[in-house]
């Protein structure tokens, strides 16, 4: 499972880089237009993914930025958001590379933002959730891009494996 999660960390970085590359030339109006995604705009959706990743990484590592809401807006510009995304992708990769099987199989405890009652669970399924959550919201971001008239992106894991992730084939 360690290699599986390391693959997902690298895939995650690739998919985010592809998505952000497609979004970098959008106007502020396009980035902030409500296109019906769960968080409304592309900017808000991408922000939510970064904030949620930081929340989970803090739970996993006890380090990193502290957020108190899933819809926080800590970034004013796309440039700030893109930089934060790159930093979080690097943190995820580095942390996954340092994980041990014992840690992955072990329990950890955290308090959800929506309910302060502590939860204890195995780390592995929570890490799987982090990657699944990103994929879910990246799909919404992709749909928002196409609603803005931008080209469709190939973000499937298999495309990553055939391009940059050949070591996992």
HUURBEL-V125913 format. One record per residue. N is the residue number from 1. SS is DSSP state (H for helix, E for strand, L for the rest). Layout:
# HUURBEL-V125913
<<N,SS> <N,SS>>
This chain:
# HUURBEL-V125913
<<1,L> <2,H> <3,H> <4,H> <5,H> <6,H> <7,H> <8,H> <9,H> <10,H> <11,H> <12,H> <13,H> <14,H> <15,H> <16,H> <17,H> <18,H> <19,H> <20,H> <21,H> <22,H> <23,H> <24,L> <25,L> <26,L> <27,L> <28,H> <29,H> <30,H> <31,H> <32,H> <33,L> <34,L> <35,L> <36,L> <37,E> <38,L> <39,L> <40,E> <41,L> <42,H> <43,H> <44,H> <45,H> <46,H> <47,H> <48,H> <49,H> <50,H> <51,H> <52,H> <53,H> <54,H> <55,H> <56,H> <57,H> <58,H> <59,H> <60,H> <61,H> <62,L> <63,L> <64,L> <65,L> <66,L> <67,L> <68,L> <69,L> <70,L> <71,L> <72,L> <73,L> <74,L> <75,L> <76,L> <77,L> <78,H> <79,H> <80,H> <81,H> <82,H> <83,H> <84,H> <85,H> <86,H> <87,H> <88,H> <89,H> <90,H> <91,H> <92,H> <93,H> <94,H> <95,H> <96,H> <97,H> <98,H> <99,L> <100,L> <101,H> <102,H> <103,H> <104,H> <105,H> <106,L> <107,E> <108,E> <109,E> <110,E> <111,E> <112,L> <113,L> <114,L> <115,L> <116,L> <117,L> <118,E> <119,E> <120,E> <121,E> <122,E> <123,H> <124,H> <125,H> <126,H> <127,H> <128,H> <129,H> <130,H> <131,H> <132,H> <133,H> <134,H> <135,H> <136,H> <137,H> <138,H> <139,H> <140,H> <141,H> <142,H> <143,H> <144,H> <145,H> <146,H> <147,H> <148,L> <149,L> <150,L> <151,L> <152,L> <153,L> <154,L> <155,L> <156,L> <157,H> <158,H> <159,H> <160,H> <161,H> <162,H> <163,L> <164,L> <165,L> <166,H> <167,H> <168,H> <169,L>>
